């Protein structure tokens, strides 16, 4: 079973909302509503997407550096528990920015299939262990890093491939578990702890490259402010070393340029209403529905099963080894808040935000605000319980599902209102 929020459906929504416009429009002809939507998109794209993907790329790079350093220390016998504690925080930082990006999966993350590559679960522990007892595989991973990543297997890549190696039962592992002589029993295989760390470092390099691609595929550099040289360097790495795309097919534009060029020749968005609707539906509503009805409900509603059967719905749990599932879910809903409010980290709407546009032109935003706050509060209550994997059937989980679905309903009401303009 894969992470399965239906990439095909998201792509279909994006295609349905987008169409080439043959003529373009004179900015002087924009209506007041169009002008307000244009301003909201121009606030949202750099203020939310560029900012968050930039932070994600930074932290993914830090994670790769930290794991590479940990690998070297483990080989030298100098890895300490303090190193592992620091590595834990570095992993959490990268993970947080990824989860806070999931309200805009409708762009490069879906088109380039980055999301399933770096964030699929459940982990195939048996396949990982089988590969890591192969000395040739481990040697290639050690020497080639991400260049040998195909030897690990798709179901052991990304955040969860690293998470499983770093964490057990919600706690970061001890440094002694990664020595050359330490043995970890995984799915019936005796795996060297050092081999696990070698794999994690290679997977982190692969993860870093795809996070660089996300940043470069959205940010055209001139909006990166003081980070523009860094984005250029990362774009060159993605294009020249990894040979991955950073521009949309046919236009040469980044996804950010395309969205901000709405209603002009060359953009795939024919009108500002379809652009805002895409943000609300293919972006915010999509992750809202996934959190409530896939990430939470799949395991919550499942019948008991063999804990070793990774295909069983009850084992379809995101971040079970670090026990950060509820934190992941809250970060997903925060990505919706930032998208609506127009700025990364925003706790109130920016003047030029989608939320402010709705309010200014007569949409009743009170239910949307109430349900957004309720969804976040319900997840805070879940976080207070402990880990999702240990509290699958708690009534607070039911409350969270209901609250998030209620938010989804309001998001779709707002999106329909926008399309009626």
Secondary structure, DSSP 8 states (H G I E B T S, - for coil): ----S-HHHHHHHHHHH----SS---GGG--HHHHHHHHHHHHHIIIIIIHHHHHHHHHHHHHHHHHHHHHHHHHHT---HHHHHHHHHHHHHHHHHHHTTGGGTTTHHHHTTHHHHHS--S--HHHHHHHHT-HHHHHHHHHHGGGGGGGT-GGG-HHHHHHHHHEETTEE--GGGGSTT-EEEETTEEEEHHHHHHHHHHHHHHHHHHHHHHHHHH--STTSGGGHHHHHHHHHIIIIIS----S-TTT---HHHHHHTTTSTT-S--SHHHHHHHIIIIIIIHHHHHIIIIIIHHHHT-----TT-TTSGGG--TTTTTT-HHHHHHHHHHHHHHHHHTSTT-SS--TTSHHHHHHHTT---HHHHHHHHHHHHHHHHHHHH--GGG-TT-HHHHHHHHHHHHHHHHHHHHHHHHHT-
